[in-house]
Amino acid sequence: MNPAGVGGHMSRSRRPRHETGGAKKNLENPGYILEMRNIRKTFGALAANDDITLKVRKGSVHSLIGENGAGKSTLMNILTGIYRPDYGEIFLGGRKVNFRNPQDAARHGIGMVYQEFMLFRELSVLENIMYGFEEKKAFGILIDRKKSKKKLEEICEKYHFNIPLGAKVADLPVSMLQQVEIVKVLYKGADIIVLDEPTSVLTPQGVEGLFDAVRFLVASGKTIIFITHKLKEVFAVADEITVLRDGKVTGNVRCDGTTENALANLMVGRDVTFGSGKSVHEPGVKVLEVRNLSVRDKDGVLRLKEASFDVREGEIVGIAGVAGSGQQQLVEAVFGISRAEKGRVTFLGNDVTDAEPRDRRLMGMGYVPQDRLGAGGNAAAAIWENSIMGYHISENFKSKFFLSRQEVENFADKVVSQFNVKTRSIDDKLSSLSGGNIQKLIVGRESIQDKKLLIVEDPTRGIDVGAIEFVWGKMLDIVKSGMSILLVSHEINEVMQLSDRILVIYEGRLYDGGAYLELDDKEIGFLMTGGGAA
């Protein structure tokens, strides 16, 4: 079975353009399975969607792109029945529809696969898929598991998915979970499937497998709305593209009639540099030494096994791996959030294996967590409070007994200014910022002080090309100043573009991924799926 589990007979070359063919055309709606006309949705004074029209042809892949806060999520929440528009109309196959709730949208054939999988880890694949849409028997009272299973087996056979229906979700790899989510919307009868950042946790091989599945679904008559910030993926799989910026449509183009630079300009209103522009240099002395580190998770399972590596001054060491391979346990042990069962962590020559995060911060270790709001900040707190979070113990911010409000405000203003955080006031809540601006604030908070090592997890996860360009540039500036970075990312291109050295983690063990651009993405992806294991 190939990495995404779709039929091996499918070609990985780009599928040919095709017409709907055979479908009865509505004269007002030639070939469009979906039209969202003049959609407007406001939240207070903010117009999240401002007169947006989206037209999607039947049997096509339509990509929806735009910066964070451009209005993509709001538009899809309207399509899936989560929000109701202030005004505007939705047509399916030329017929006007009004969705009362998400279940109503699902009954009309709208299905969405979210970036964060909506699955119960302790239940089986079958139980997850049939949940809420169970087949019934005995006058509609009892659940007919056999009938549900048979229906699912027929769907998997028709669309060439190979998933173990009886397996527990917690035991499946990420690429398989993606298939489960797609089969779940097919089981509910979806004709239009929305994929929200579907490749964010996949290897290159997994991405190719997903694209094969998308092409097969389209060839079988389904329609795909593909949301992504990765422009190369748009050109690999999409037919048409709609670009949003500040709640408005700035472009609607065919994929074969545009370029990456043109799309980026439509997204952010300026030219964007693709690639990091990294220069190779000789790193300095050791800042961090990790030796034979083994860590168990909260359930007692050994997740990190005998990990050893160094990070030197002015160097970015990148760690690539499929989600759940032990990255979380490694980072938490290095920063002191969790305790290692075995091994040693040395920072600036000091054994910090048993030191608290507070002590490591005071020594010059910073941390940008993957979970921006859950672990990196407090959504309900002000921006100035988030700017010093974790560093309120520093003498820079306090007098003998109290925080110095003036020093705190000066520091917050400095972070906002230097890291281009778009906000009206530092007194606004963190939740008022877009994902990209929250990320810039946290990276700024952790790096703008006198740090020696910055641990960064998924620094550009879910943010747009303009914010990615900015964050990458800042990270490269940081190491030029002499700071070091331990970068843990699920984005292979990010690890490859930024890292002086790459390590690949697979089932808790580290493997050598080579120096900067020594290996290509396929070779790194091969290691991520166990190709380096003995």
Summary of the structure (lengths in Angstrom):
residues: 534
radius of gyration: 24.4
end to end distance: 20.9
largest distance: 78.9
contacts: 1775
relative contact order: 0.11
helix: 31%
strand: 27%
